[in-house]
Amino acid sequence: MAPTPAEKAALAQNVTNQPDGPGKRIGKRGEVHVIGNVLPGGGKLFRERIAQFQAEAGYWETHVGTVHDFRVLMFDNDTRILISAIYDGDFLPYLADVINQAGPWFDMLMPGVWEGYTSASDTATRKLIGRQAYTADAFYAGYPDLTTKDIAKMRKLRDAVNAMLDSAS
């Protein structure tokens, strides 16, 4: 027998708005999406740079330290760009962490691509992000109370237990 709508709704998460900016929040996780315009010729520059940007993602996102998921998408025939993230905590500290810890990474990709982007450290770019940031209409987070640090600890614990069990067999 299929579950009733009430039985399905019993699993609903407590979704709130971020207290300090755009995005929704569930537990310790927040979300945000930024949609910007692409400069003429920006699509070509984007494709020239995106492989290196992707190759460095693990390095830079580890420095930020709070990112669960991150995406960049060029769409509408190279006229718009979407940047989307799920991260730990509030919006403004996350934005500051991205600017301070991964600014050079974005500065490798975005100049000449995203209209209005100058550099991650520029106040005008921060204002641009604020103007072009959007909140999802629906948001679900698997394991919303686990931070990236919690997950890293669990991975270490798993690896240690597996090593111990392997050595005992």
Beta strands, then each sheet from edge to edge (+ up, - down):
strand 1: 15-17
strand 2: 24-26
strand 3: 29-37
strand 4: 67-75
strand 5: 80-88
strand 6: 133-134
sheet 1: 1+ 2- 3+ 5- 4+
sheet 2: 1+ 2- 3+ 6-
end
